[in-house]
Amino acid sequence: MTINVLTFHGFYDPLTGVDSDHDSLSSSTLEKIIKASTKECFSLADPVSMYRSGDAQRSVLLTFDDGLESCYRIALPVLSKYNVSGLFFIIPQKIGMPGFMSQSDIEDLVASGHTIGSHSLNHLDLTSISTSSAKNEIRASKQMLEERFNVIIDSFSFPFGKHNNALVKICYDVGYKYVFTSANGINRSLKVQYIKRNNIYNNIGDTLLLQYLNQPLGFRLSIQARNVGIYIVKKLVGDEVYRSLRDRIMRGG
């Protein structure tokens, strides 16, 4: 069993100008990823079916963080075109805010056969707040989404990928079955402490995309080394300075 979980954030329309955010992709890039997954003999997993059966032989699962409006407006038509289901992690307190999906957008997602999960109540760094506050972020977001959309919320994705063992345990204690992080890599099973994901950026080329899909050993080692470097830089300069430097590099400036 090989489960490669890909993470997306925002999307932009090339006709209205290229988005400078390195986390935003064009619809054509999403199409390229779907086509490449099929060509490389990956099945594009339906989250619900995969959860129920546990059968995910050489599968790719598409996940979308933050509940951004562009995911509904730009990514959803692409998923519909190729009959692919996605897992959308929603921030309840941001529903209907500028740039985020509305209540009706999310209702349409669910009605179209997509799955929603929680991305916490307010999208805070859960490792930087009290345990009781973090537990409320994790538990209340699940309750709110279930009440508003009449669905069972089984999946949780940590904001910024920030987590520790205590937070993972809280997720399971309050009723989640699947906990997603931003740790890179492939998954051999869903019966793990947390599920690894691979974040896809807007400057990804064909060669790099194939490496992300197939995860050869050399590539995995290079990603691990990169992550260690990122961790050290963040410790030295802080998250905000790191993100600013990263975005400048991505923009070529």
WOUR-V809675 format. One record per pair of residues at least 4 apart in sequence whose ideal C-beta (glycine too) atoms are under 7 Angstrom apart, sorted by sequence separation. I is the first residue (numbers start at 0). J is the second residue. D is the distance in Angstrom with one decimal. If there is no record, write none. Layout:
I_J_D / I_J_D
//
This chain:
13_17_6.5 / 24_28_4.3 / 26_30_6.5 / 27_31_6.4 / 28_32_6.6 / 29_33_6.6 / 30_34_6.2 / 31_35_6.0 / 32_36_6.3 / 33_37_6.7 / 34_38_6.2 / 35_39_6.1 / 37_41_7.0 / 45_49_6.3 / 46_50_6.2 / 47_51_6.3 / 48_52_6.0 / 68_72_5.9 / 69_73_5.1 / 70_74_4.7 / 71_75_5.2 / 74_78_6.3 / 75_79_6.2 / 76_80_6.3 / 77_81_6.8 / 95_99_6.8 / 100_104_3.9 / 102_106_6.3 / 103_107_6.3 / 104_108_6.6 / 105_109_6.5 / 106_110_6.2 / 107_111_6.1 / 109_113_6.6 / 118_122_6.3 / 119_123_6.5 / 128_132_4.3 / 129_133_6.8 / 130_134_6.3 / 131_135_6.6 / 132_136_6.5 / 133_137_6.4 / 134_138_5.8 / 135_139_5.2 / 136_140_6.3 / 138_142_6.5 / 139_143_6.0 / 140_144_6.3 / 141_145_6.3 / 142_146_6.3 / 143_147_6.1 / 144_148_5.9 / 157_161_5.8 / 162_166_4.9 / 164_168_6.4 / 165_169_6.7 / 166_170_6.8 / 168_172_6.0 / 169_173_6.3 / 171_175_6.2 / 199_203_5.9 / 203_207_5.2 / 204_208_6.7 / 205_209_6.7 / 206_210_6.7 / 207_211_6.4 / 208_212_6.4 / 209_213_6.0 / 214_218_6.1 / 216_220_6.4 / 217_221_6.4 / 218_222_6.4 / 219_223_6.5 / 220_224_6.4 / 221_225_6.3 / 222_226_6.3 / 223_227_6.6 / 224_228_6.6 / 225_229_6.3 / 226_230_6.3 / 227_231_6.6 / 228_232_6.4 / 229_233_6.2 / 230_234_6.5 / 231_235_6.4 / 232_236_6.1 / 233_237_6.8 / 236_240_4.1 / 237_241_6.7 / 238_242_6.3 / 239_243_6.4 / 240_244_6.3 / 241_245_6.1 / 242_246_6.2 / 243_247_6.5 / 244_248_6.4 / 245_249_6.3 / 246_250_6.3 / 18_23_4.0 / 24_29_5.9 / 36_41_4.4 / 44_49_4.5 / 70_75_6.8 / 78_83_4.7 / 89_94_6.8 / 94_99_6.3 / 100_105_5.3 / 108_113_4.6 / 123_128_6.0 / 128_133_5.5 / 145_150_6.3 / 157_162_4.4 / 162_167_6.0 / 170_175_4.5 / 186_191_6.4 / 189_194_6.8 / 203_208_5.3 / 210_215_6.5 / 214_219_5.6 / 233_238_5.7 / 236_241_5.7 / 247_252_5.0 / 11_17_6.5 / 49_55_4.8 / 93_99_4.6 / 94_100_6.5 / 95_101_5.0 / 109_115_6.3 / 119_125_6.6 / 145_151_6.5 / 11_18_3.6 / 36_43_5.9 / 63_70_4.8 / 78_85_5.6 / 94_101_6.8 / 95_102_6.2 / 108_115_6.6 / 145_152_5.3 / 94_102_6.0 / 125_133_4.3 / 144_152_5.0 / 170_178_4.7 / 186_194_5.6 / 210_218_4.4 / 233_241_4.9 / 9_18_6.9 / 49_58_6.7 / 186_195_5.6 / 232_241_5.6 / 33_43_6.6 / 105_115_6.4 / 185_195_6.8 / 9_20_6.3 / 44_55_5.5 / 49_60_6.9 / 63_74_6.6 / 94_105_6.8 / 125_136_6.1 / 141_152_4.7 / 167_178_5.6 / 184_195_4.1 / 11_23_4.9 / 13_25_5.3 / 177_189_6.5 / 183_195_6.3 / 199_211_6.9 / 9_22_6.1 / 10_23_6.0 / 123_136_6.2 / 180_193_4.8 / 182_195_4.8 / 8_22_4.0 / 9_23_4.1 / 10_24_5.5 / 11_25_6.1 / 44_58_4.1 / 46_60_6.4 / 179_193_6.9 / 183_197_5.5 / 197_211_5.4 / 8_23_6.6 / 10_25_6.9 / 42_57_6.7 / 44_59_6.5 / 121_136_6.4 / 155_170_5.0 / 178_193_4.6 / 179_194_4.8 / 180_195_6.6 / 181_196_6.0 / 10_26_6.3 / 41_57_5.5 / 42_58_5.0 / 43_59_5.6 / 44_60_4.6 / 89_105_6.4 / 120_136_4.6 / 178_194_6.6 / 180_196_6.8 / 7_24_6.3 / 40_57_6.5 / 41_58_6.2 / 70_87_6.6 / 119_136_4.5 / 177_194_6.1 / 179_196_5.8 / 181_198_6.3 / 41_59_4.4 / 119_137_6.4 / 137_155_6.5 / 162_180_5.6 / 120_139_5.1 / 120_140_4.2 / 155_175_4.6 / 160_180_5.5 / 66_87_6.4 / 87_108_6.0 / 119_140_5.4 / 154_175_6.6 / 160_181_2.6 / 61_83_6.6 / 63_85_5.7 / 66_88_7.0 / 153_175_6.3 / 36_59_4.5 / 62_85_6.9 / 66_89_4.1 / 117_140_4.2 / 153_176_4.5 / 154_177_4.5 / 155_178_5.4 / 156_179_4.3 / 157_180_5.6 / 61_85_4.6 / 62_86_4.6 / 63_87_4.7 / 64_88_5.0 / 66_90_5.6 / 117_141_5.3 / 153_177_5.7 / 155_179_6.8 / 63_88_6.8 / 65_90_6.3 / 154_179_6.5 / 167_192_5.9 / 60_86_6.5 / 62_88_6.6 / 87_113_6.1 / 89_115_5.3 / 167_193_5.6 / 5_32_6.9 / 66_93_6.5 / 117_144_5.9 / 66_94_6.8 / 84_112_5.7 / 85_113_5.3 / 86_114_4.8 / 87_115_5.1 / 88_116_4.8 / 89_117_6.7 / 90_118_4.9 / 92_120_5.6 / 71_100_5.1 / 84_113_5.5 / 88_117_6.6 / 89_118_6.0 / 90_119_6.5 / 91_120_5.8 / 92_121_5.0 / 93_122_6.9 / 115_144_6.4 / 185_214_4.8 / 68_98_5.7 / 84_114_6.8 / 86_116_6.0 / 88_118_3.8 / 67_98_6.2 / 68_99_5.8 / 90_121_6.9 / 67_99_6.1 / 68_100_5.5 / 79_111_7.0 / 90_122_4.8 / 125_157_6.5 / 137_169_5.5 / 141_173_6.4 / 66_99_5.4 / 71_104_4.5 / 75_108_7.0 / 115_148_6.6 / 125_158_6.6 / 133_166_6.1 / 137_170_5.8 / 141_174_6.5 / 66_100_4.9 / 124_158_6.4 / 141_175_6.8 / 115_150_6.6 / 117_152_5.5 / 123_158_6.2 / 124_159_5.6 / 126_161_4.6 / 130_165_6.9 / 134_169_5.2 / 138_173_4.3 / 184_219_6.4 / 116_152_6.0 / 122_158_4.6 / 125_161_6.2 / 126_162_6.8 / 133_169_6.7 / 137_173_5.8 / 71_108_6.8 / 115_152_7.0 / 124_161_4.9 / 125_162_6.9 / 126_163_5.9 / 3_41_7.0 / 46_84_6.3 / 116_154_3.3 / 117_155_5.0 / 118_156_5.1 / 45_84_4.3 / 109_148_5.7 / 116_155_6.1 / 119_158_5.1 / 183_222_4.8 / 43_83_4.8 / 46_86_4.5 / 116_156_6.2 / 118_158_6.2 / 126_166_7.0 / 109_150_6.1 / 125_166_5.5 / 106_148_6.6 / 105_148_6.3 / 183_226_6.5 / 29_74_5.9 / 102_147_7.0 / 26_73_5.1 / 30_77_5.6 / 202_249_6.7 / 29_77_4.9 / 33_81_5.1 / 91_140_5.2 / 33_83_6.0 / 26_77_5.3 / 66_118_6.9 / 91_143_4.3 / 2_55_4.7 / 65_118_6.3 / 91_144_5.8 / 5_59_6.3 / 7_61_6.9 / 64_118_5.9 / 0_55_5.8 / 89_144_6.1 / 0_56_5.8 / 1_57_4.9 / 2_58_5.3 / 3_59_5.0 / 4_60_4.7 / 5_61_5.6 / 6_62_5.3 / 7_63_5.0 / 8_64_5.5 / 5_62_6.8 / 8_65_5.9 / 2_60_6.3 / 4_62_5.9 / 6_64_6.1 / 9_67_4.8 / 11_69_6.7 / 8_67_6.6 / 10_69_4.3 / 9_69_4.8 / 10_70_6.3 / 12_73_6.2 / 10_73_3.9 / 10_74_5.1 / 7_74_6.9 / 47_114_5.8 / 46_114_4.2 / 86_154_6.4 / 88_156_4.1 / 64_156_6.0 / 50_153_6.6 / 62_179_6.7 / 50_177_6.9 / 62_196_6.4 / 53_189_6.3 / 59_212_6.9 / 32_199_6.8 / 39_209_6.9 / 41_212_6.6 / 28_201_6.7 / 35_208_5.7 / 39_212_5.3 / 35_209_6.7 / 39_213_6.5 / 4_179_6.9 / 6_181_7.0 / 24_199_6.7 / 28_203_7.0 / 32_208_6.5 / 36_212_6.2 / 24_201_5.0 / 35_212_6.4 / 22_200_6.7 / 23_201_5.6 / 21_200_5.2 / 21_201_5.8 / 21_202_6.9 / 3_185_5.2 / 4_186_6.7 / 2_185_6.8 / 1_185_5.7 / 2_186_4.2 / 1_187_6.8 / 0_187_5.7 / 2_189_6.8 / 0_188_6.1 / 4_194_6.0 / 6_196_4.6 / 4_195_6.7 / 5_196_7.0 / 6_197_6.6 / 4_196_4.3 / 5_197_5.6 / 6_198_4.6 / 7_199_5.8 / 4_197_6.8 / 6_199_6.5 / 3_197_6.7 / 5_199_5.4 / 3_212_6.2 / 3_214_6.7 / 21_246_6.1 / 21_249_3.7 / 19_250_5.5
//
